[in-house]
Amino acid sequence: MVAYLEITLAVGKPRRVEAAAVYQQYKQAFLDTVPGAVSKELLVRDEDVQVLHGSSAVGQARAYLDSDLFTKDVVGGLAPLLSADPEVRIYETV
């Protein structure tokens, strides 16, 4: 099974290049240091930006949300770019 952590970000079109830079800056760190991490993808739509994190278990996806990498680095880099609080969802494949 795989768990997916989906974070939807309200980032206006003029700030999306900056948001993509934050994604690129921490993508490899997520894959290399977060237990169970298997993938990380940036999805861009007209209305928002989503980051889809693949993990080997739901517990590992939840644990990432409490990690310093997420709370300090990623959130710190994205916070000034957001026009609303992020939406966070976790899914599990069956």
Legacy VTK file of the C-alpha trace (Angstrom):
# vtk DataFile Version 3.0
C-alpha trace
ASCII
DATASET POLYDATA
POINTS 94 float
0.000 0.000 0.000
0.976 3.591 -0.549
-0.230 6.652 1.354
-0.544 10.033 -0.312
-0.321 13.324 1.503
-1.992 15.989 -0.616
-1.407 19.616 0.313
-3.418 22.161 -1.656
-1.933 25.641 -1.667
-3.742 28.865 -2.527
-0.947 30.575 -4.445
-1.778 33.273 -6.977
-0.374 32.887 -10.486
2.211 35.683 -10.038
3.725 33.847 -7.022
3.726 30.313 -8.434
7.301 30.494 -9.688
8.371 31.252 -6.124
6.257 28.373 -4.782
7.783 26.005 -7.344
11.243 27.104 -6.179
10.375 26.140 -2.591
9.118 22.774 -3.868
12.371 22.182 -5.798
14.510 23.298 -2.875
13.080 20.665 -0.496
12.020 17.841 -2.838
15.247 15.863 -2.568
15.489 16.397 1.189
11.987 14.926 1.521
12.931 11.892 -0.562
16.300 11.391 1.167
15.468 12.051 4.817
11.776 11.435 5.511
11.130 7.832 6.591
8.943 6.010 4.064
9.060 8.762 1.422
8.643 7.357 -2.095
7.629 10.316 -4.295
6.851 14.021 -4.395
5.055 15.756 -7.265
4.001 19.342 -7.931
0.567 19.676 -9.558
-0.498 23.047 -10.956
-4.074 24.009 -11.823
-5.623 27.349 -12.696
-7.159 27.625 -9.234
-4.317 26.358 -7.011
-1.128 24.361 -6.604
-0.979 20.922 -5.039
1.942 18.957 -3.714
1.419 15.199 -3.672
3.748 13.274 -1.349
3.923 9.496 -1.611
4.820 7.501 1.511
4.874 3.846 2.335
2.369 4.242 5.209
-0.242 6.697 6.530
1.636 7.096 9.815
4.754 8.203 7.962
2.768 10.749 5.939
1.313 12.166 9.176
4.719 12.216 10.846
6.120 14.349 8.022
3.597 17.072 8.905
5.264 17.338 12.350
8.851 17.217 11.070
11.219 20.189 11.147
11.633 19.869 7.385
7.930 20.568 6.930
7.118 22.900 9.837
10.209 25.105 9.643
11.630 24.842 6.137
8.716 24.184 3.792
6.051 26.118 5.692
8.522 28.929 6.357
9.265 29.236 2.654
5.660 28.995 1.499
3.835 31.032 4.174
4.481 34.454 2.589
3.157 33.181 -0.767
-0.195 31.811 0.436
-3.495 33.656 0.199
-5.288 31.101 2.444
-4.445 28.261 4.816
-3.371 25.052 3.041
-5.780 22.126 2.784
-4.197 18.855 3.919
-5.571 15.418 3.052
-4.135 11.947 3.453
-5.211 9.053 1.245
-4.330 5.381 1.320
-4.381 3.009 -1.625
-6.225 -0.277 -1.242
LINES 1 95
94 0 1 2 3 4 5 6 7 8 9 10 11 12 13 14 15 16 17 18 19 20 21 22 23 24 25 26 27 28 29 30 31 32 33 34 35 36 37 38 39 40 41 42 43 44 45 46 47 48 49 50 51 52 53 54 55 56 57 58 59 60 61 62 63 64 65 66 67 68 69 70 71 72 73 74 75 76 77 78 79 80 81 82 83 84 85 86 87 88 89 90 91 92 93
